[in-house]
Amino acid sequence: MEAVKMIDLEKFVAEPVELCIYGKEGEDRAPAVKRKIFKLAFCPDNTHIRIYFDKHFFIAVPLTGSVYQNGQEWTAYDEKSALYYSIKKEGK
């Protein structure tokens, strides 16, 4: 298990990806959405990485999450909120 690091997400910037945020197995799950990641930035208090989809809209992933990844997919688990954040290169 690794910690959340911006360098691991840089390979997804400007790429078409599928993004999904979900809870534990067995819970209702929203479908993955297809987006391009516009940019990455740290939140002002340096507790989260913001994943921007344009100049204004983003999701924030806690830096305290545990990361599982392979070449085409990155998933972080935040124990405090019990949420998974999954990014997968589209079409892979």
GILIN-V471323 format. One record per residue. N is the residue number from 1. PHI is phi as a letter, one per 20 degrees, with the letter a starting at -180 (NA if undefined). D_LAST is the distance of its C-alpha to the last C-alpha in Angstrom with 1 decimal. Layout:
# GILIN-V471323
[[N,PHI,D_LAST] [N,PHI,D_LAST]]
This chain:
# GILIN-V471323
[[1,NA,22.9] [2,d,22.8] [3,e,24.1] [4,f,22.3] [5,c,22.3] [6,f,21.6] [7,g,20.5] [8,f,17.5] [9,e,16.3] [10,g,17.2] [11,f,13.9] [12,e,12.6] [13,f,15.7] [14,m,15.6] [15,d,11.8] [16,f,10.4] [17,c,9.5] [18,d,10.1] [19,d,13.3] [20,b,15.4] [21,d,18.8] [22,b,20.3] [23,e,23.2] [24,f,23.8] [25,g,22.9] [26,n,25.0] [27,e,25.4] [28,g,24.4] [29,c,21.0] [30,f,20.2] [31,f,17.0] [32,f,14.1] [33,d,14.9] [34,e,12.9] [35,b,14.5] [36,d,14.7] [37,e,16.3] [38,e,19.7] [39,a,21.2] [40,c,21.9] [41,b,25.5] [42,e,27.6] [43,f,29.8] [44,g,33.5] [45,e,34.4] [46,l,31.6] [47,d,30.5] [48,c,27.0] [49,d,24.3] [50,e,23.8] [51,d,20.5] [52,e,21.6] [53,d,20.1] [54,a,23.2] [55,f,26.6] [56,c,27.7] [57,e,25.1] [58,b,23.3] [59,d,22.5] [60,d,24.2] [61,d,22.9] [62,f,25.8] [63,f,26.1] [64,e,27.6] [65,f,24.4] [66,e,22.9] [67,d,19.4] [68,c,17.0] [69,b,13.9] [70,c,11.7] [71,f,9.8] [72,d,6.8] [73,c,9.0] [74,c,12.6] [75,c,15.2] [76,d,18.9] [77,d,21.7] [78,d,25.0] [79,f,27.8] [80,f,30.3] [81,e,28.5] [82,l,26.7] [83,d,23.4] [84,d,19.8] [85,d,17.7] [86,d,14.0] [87,c,11.5] [88,c,7.8] [89,f,6.0] [90,f,5.6] [91,m,3.8] [92,d,0.0]]
